[in-house]
Amino acid sequence: MRASRAAAPLRAAVRTVVPESFRRQARAFLWRLESVWKPRRALQALWLYRQFHRDLRTYRSLRGAEPIESSDLWPCLFDKTATSPFEPHYFYQDSWAARRILATRPAQHVDVGSRVDFVAILSAAVPIVFLDIRPLAVSLTNLQCTAGSLLSLPFADASVPSLSCLHVIEHIGLGRYGDPFDPEGTRKAARELMRVLAPGGNLFIGTPIGRERVCFNAHRVHSPQTILQYFNGLELVEFSCVVGDGRFVQKADPLRTDLENGGCGLFWFTRRDGHGPTEG
């Protein structure tokens, strides 16, 4: 943490001197390199592995220490951190959605493609139907898993009163998960989610926001205004977000300028042709 704070002025100087286009190219190069090999983590692991063996010798020297066979050495190298690490986008997104889903008290909730940990935990409180292009092969009370495509949901028009799709629509049509290529994938996914949402129903969306672009084949990034256009015909109940530095901003303004730097947009929609929800 101290090293990170000490490096902050250097990072600010780099942002001032180095053009944004070059920095984007450098980040893309490092991403491509680390997709097949993680050099920074490998170098860090060498140093931490030496620390692991020092810790092992120290523990073995303690009175009453149990014998440890070589076959039972399990180096956990990256867990000594000053604070518990977490990924802000998913941490805040899943918490945001779960709290609002539970506040609306649905008899059943349908999730399309969100994180499996999210739906598993949520199923402890409400029956869940989980649909994904890659079916989840588990057996758990209150969790019904089925295979399906977000572009052709197996539900009748206006039939789903409680629906979520978190960090999914930005992937549709890029082939990352075995789906067919389609430049209109995100727009079509939005249209299909609107088709099945019941009057007065709630739809919870999480997706990357910022400067619009395609990060092939990871995801697309859209401005909040584009997402609102894709879901035109629904009423926005709430917009919250995780901004670029990892801070969670509840009930934010979709027009705030710092969202151009990237983040996660959290959208709560309802059908206009029904009674809107109230947050508990």
C-alpha positions as CSV (number, residue, x, y, z in Angstrom):
1,M,0.0,0.0,0.0
2,R,2.9,2.4,0.9
3,A,4.6,1.7,-2.4
4,S,1.3,2.3,-4.3
5,R,0.9,5.7,-2.7
6,A,4.5,6.6,-3.3
7,A,4.1,5.7,-7.0
8,A,1.0,7.9,-7.4
9,P,2.9,11.1,-8.3
10,L,4.9,9.1,-11.0
11,R,1.6,7.8,-12.4
12,A,0.2,11.3,-12.5
13,A,3.3,12.5,-14.3
14,V,3.0,9.7,-16.9
15,R,-0.6,10.5,-17.5
16,T,0.4,14.2,-18.2
17,V,3.4,13.4,-20.5
18,V,2.4,10.2,-22.3
19,P,-0.5,10.5,-24.8
20,E,-3.6,8.5,-23.9
21,S,-3.5,6.7,-27.3
22,F,0.0,5.3,-26.4
23,R,-1.1,4.3,-22.9
24,R,-4.1,2.5,-24.4
25,Q,-1.8,0.6,-26.8
26,A,0.5,-0.3,-23.9
27,R,-2.3,-1.6,-21.8
28,A,-3.6,-3.6,-24.7
29,F,-0.1,-5.1,-25.3
30,L,0.2,-6.1,-21.6
31,W,-3.3,-7.6,-21.7
32,R,-2.4,-9.7,-24.7
33,L,0.9,-10.8,-23.2
34,E,-0.7,-11.7,-19.8
35,S,-3.5,-13.6,-21.5
36,V,-0.9,-16.3,-22.3
37,W,1.8,-15.6,-19.7
38,K,1.8,-13.4,-16.6
39,P,5.4,-12.1,-16.4
40,R,4.8,-9.7,-13.5
41,R,3.2,-12.3,-11.4
42,A,5.9,-14.9,-12.3
43,L,8.6,-12.5,-11.1
44,Q,6.7,-11.7,-7.9
45,A,6.3,-15.4,-7.3
46,L,10.0,-16.0,-7.4
47,W,10.5,-13.6,-4.5
48,L,7.5,-14.9,-2.6
49,Y,8.6,-18.5,-3.0
50,R,11.8,-17.7,-1.2
51,Q,9.7,-16.1,1.6
52,F,7.6,-19.3,1.7
53,H,10.7,-21.5,2.4
54,R,11.9,-19.1,5.1
55,D,8.4,-19.3,6.7
56,L,8.6,-23.1,6.4
57,R,11.9,-23.3,8.2
58,T,10.6,-20.9,10.9
59,Y,7.5,-23.0,11.5
60,R,9.4,-26.3,11.6
61,S,11.7,-24.8,14.2
62,L,8.9,-24.2,16.6
63,R,8.4,-26.5,19.6
64,G,5.5,-28.8,18.9
65,A,5.4,-28.2,15.2
66,E,3.8,-31.1,13.3
67,P,6.0,-33.0,10.8
68,I,5.3,-31.8,7.3
69,E,6.0,-34.1,4.3
70,S,7.3,-32.6,1.1
71,S,4.2,-33.9,-0.7
72,D,2.1,-31.7,1.6
73,L,3.7,-28.4,0.7
74,W,1.1,-26.1,-0.7
75,P,2.7,-22.7,-1.3
76,C,0.0,-19.9,-1.0
77,L,2.1,-17.1,-2.2
78,F,-0.2,-14.1,-2.8
79,D,-2.4,-14.0,0.3
80,K,-0.3,-11.8,2.7
81,T,-2.0,-8.5,1.9
82,A,-2.6,-5.4,4.0
83,T,-6.4,-5.6,3.3
84,S,-8.7,-8.3,1.9
85,P,-8.5,-8.0,-1.9
86,F,-11.7,-7.8,-4.0
87,E,-12.8,-6.9,-7.5
88,P,-14.9,-3.7,-7.0
89,H,-17.1,-4.1,-10.1
90,Y,-18.4,-7.6,-9.1
91,F,-18.4,-7.0,-5.4
92,Y,-20.5,-3.9,-5.5
93,Q,-22.6,-5.0,-8.4
94,D,-23.7,-8.3,-6.8
95,S,-24.4,-6.6,-3.5
96,W,-26.4,-3.9,-5.2
97,A,-28.5,-6.3,-7.2
98,A,-29.1,-8.8,-4.4
99,R,-30.3,-6.1,-2.0
100,R,-32.8,-4.7,-4.5
101,I,-34.0,-8.0,-5.6
102,L,-34.7,-9.0,-2.0
103,A,-36.3,-5.7,-1.3
104,T,-38.9,-6.3,-4.1
105,R,-39.8,-9.7,-2.6
106,P,-40.3,-11.7,-5.8
107,A,-41.9,-15.1,-5.7
108,Q,-39.3,-16.2,-8.2
109,H,-36.4,-14.5,-9.8
110,V,-34.8,-15.2,-13.2
111,D,-31.2,-14.5,-13.8
112,V,-29.5,-14.7,-17.2
113,G,-25.8,-15.4,-17.3
114,S,-24.6,-13.6,-14.1
115,R,-21.9,-15.0,-11.8
116,V,-22.7,-18.4,-10.5
117,D,-21.7,-17.4,-6.9
118,F,-24.3,-14.6,-7.1
119,V,-27.2,-16.9,-8.1
120,A,-26.2,-19.6,-5.6
121,I,-26.2,-17.3,-2.6
122,L,-29.3,-15.5,-3.8
123,S,-31.1,-18.8,-4.1
124,A,-30.9,-19.2,-0.3
125,A,-33.5,-16.4,0.0
126,V,-35.6,-16.7,-3.2
127,P,-36.2,-19.4,-5.8
128,I,-33.9,-18.8,-8.8
129,V,-34.2,-19.8,-12.5
130,F,-30.7,-19.5,-13.9
131,L,-30.1,-19.5,-17.6
132,D,-26.8,-19.6,-19.4
133,I,-25.4,-20.5,-22.8
134,R,-23.0,-22.8,-20.8
135,P,-25.4,-24.7,-18.5
136,L,-24.5,-24.9,-14.8
137,A,-24.4,-28.6,-13.8
138,V,-25.3,-28.4,-10.1
139,S,-28.1,-29.6,-7.9
140,L,-29.1,-27.0,-5.2
141,T,-32.4,-26.3,-3.5
142,N,-34.2,-23.2,-4.9
143,L,-31.9,-23.1,-8.0
144,Q,-33.1,-24.3,-11.3
145,C,-30.4,-24.2,-14.0
146,T,-31.1,-24.4,-17.7
147,A,-29.2,-23.9,-21.0
148,G,-30.3,-21.1,-23.3
149,S,-29.3,-18.0,-25.3
150,L,-29.9,-14.5,-24.2
151,L,-30.9,-13.8,-27.8
152,S,-33.7,-16.3,-27.6
153,L,-35.0,-16.6,-24.0
154,P,-37.4,-19.5,-23.3
155,F,-40.0,-17.3,-21.8
156,A,-43.2,-15.8,-23.1
157,D,-43.7,-12.2,-23.8
158,A,-44.1,-10.0,-20.7
159,S,-44.0,-13.1,-18.4
160,V,-41.0,-12.5,-16.1
161,P,-41.6,-10.2,-13.1
162,S,-38.1,-10.2,-11.7
163,L,-35.0,-10.4,-13.9
164,S,-31.3,-9.8,-13.7
165,C,-28.4,-9.9,-16.2
166,L,-25.1,-8.7,-14.6
167,H,-22.0,-8.2,-16.7
168,V,-23.4,-10.2,-19.6
169,I,-24.9,-8.1,-22.3
170,E,-21.5,-6.6,-23.2
171,H,-20.2,-10.0,-24.2
172,I,-23.0,-11.0,-26.6
173,G,-21.8,-11.5,-30.2
174,L,-18.0,-11.5,-29.5
175,G,-17.6,-15.2,-29.4
176,R,-15.9,-15.3,-26.1
177,Y,-18.2,-17.9,-24.6
178,G,-18.9,-19.8,-27.8
179,D,-21.8,-17.7,-29.0
180,P,-21.9,-16.6,-32.7
181,F,-20.4,-13.3,-33.8
182,D,-22.9,-10.4,-34.0
183,P,-22.0,-6.7,-33.9
184,E,-25.6,-6.0,-32.8
185,G,-25.3,-8.5,-29.9
186,T,-25.7,-6.1,-27.0
187,R,-28.6,-4.3,-28.6
188,K,-30.4,-7.5,-29.4
189,A,-29.8,-8.8,-25.9
190,A,-31.4,-5.6,-24.5
191,R,-34.4,-6.1,-26.8
192,E,-34.9,-9.7,-25.7
193,L,-34.7,-8.8,-22.0
194,M,-37.4,-6.1,-22.6
195,R,-39.5,-8.6,-24.4
196,V,-39.9,-11.0,-21.5
197,L,-40.1,-8.4,-18.7
198,A,-43.6,-8.4,-17.2
199,P,-45.6,-5.2,-16.7
200,G,-44.5,-3.7,-13.4
201,G,-41.5,-6.1,-13.4
202,N,-38.0,-5.3,-12.3
203,L,-34.9,-5.6,-14.5
204,F,-31.4,-5.3,-13.0
205,I,-28.5,-4.7,-15.5
206,G,-24.7,-4.4,-14.8
207,T,-22.3,-3.6,-17.6
208,P,-19.0,-1.8,-18.3
209,I,-19.4,1.9,-19.0
210,G,-17.0,4.5,-20.3
211,R,-15.5,5.5,-23.7
212,E,-17.4,3.5,-26.2
213,R,-15.4,0.7,-27.8
214,V,-15.0,-3.0,-28.4
215,C,-12.3,-4.8,-26.4
216,F,-12.1,-7.9,-28.5
217,N,-12.9,-10.5,-27.5
218,A,-13.4,-9.6,-23.9
219,H,-16.4,-7.2,-23.9
220,R,-17.9,-4.0,-25.2
221,V,-17.9,-0.7,-23.3
222,H,-20.9,1.6,-23.7
223,S,-21.8,5.0,-22.3
224,P,-24.7,5.1,-19.8
225,Q,-26.7,7.1,-22.4
226,T,-26.3,4.2,-24.9
227,I,-27.6,1.7,-22.4
228,L,-30.6,3.9,-21.7
229,Q,-31.3,4.0,-25.4
230,Y,-31.0,0.3,-25.7
231,F,-33.6,-0.1,-23.0
232,N,-35.8,2.7,-24.3
233,G,-39.4,1.9,-23.3
234,L,-38.5,1.0,-19.8
235,E,-38.5,3.4,-16.8
236,L,-35.1,3.9,-15.0
237,V,-35.7,3.5,-11.3
238,E,-32.1,3.9,-10.3
239,F,-28.6,4.3,-11.7
240,S,-25.7,3.5,-9.5
241,C,-22.1,2.9,-10.6
242,V,-18.6,1.9,-9.6
243,V,-16.3,4.6,-10.9
244,G,-12.8,4.0,-12.4
245,D,-11.0,4.2,-9.0
246,G,-13.2,1.5,-7.5
247,R,-15.5,3.7,-5.5
248,F,-19.2,2.8,-5.3
249,V,-21.6,5.7,-6.0
250,Q,-25.2,5.0,-5.2
251,K,-28.0,6.8,-7.1
252,A,-25.6,8.6,-9.4
253,D,-26.2,10.9,-12.3
254,P,-25.7,9.0,-15.6
255,L,-24.3,12.2,-17.1
256,R,-21.5,12.6,-14.6
257,T,-18.3,13.2,-16.6
258,D,-15.9,11.0,-14.7
259,L,-17.8,7.9,-16.1
260,E,-15.9,8.5,-19.4
261,N,-12.8,7.1,-17.6
262,G,-14.5,3.7,-17.2
263,G,-16.4,1.9,-14.6
264,C,-19.4,-0.3,-14.0
265,G,-23.0,0.9,-14.6
266,L,-25.8,-0.5,-12.5
267,F,-29.3,0.1,-14.0
268,W,-32.6,-0.8,-12.3
269,F,-35.4,-0.6,-14.9
270,T,-39.2,-1.3,-14.6
271,R,-41.9,-1.6,-17.3
272,R,-43.8,1.7,-17.7
273,D,-47.1,-0.1,-18.4
274,G,-47.4,-1.3,-14.8
275,H,-46.9,-0.2,-11.3
276,G,-43.3,0.8,-10.6
277,P,-41.5,-0.9,-7.6
278,T,-40.6,0.7,-4.4
279,E,-37.2,0.1,-2.8
280,G,-37.3,-1.5,0.7
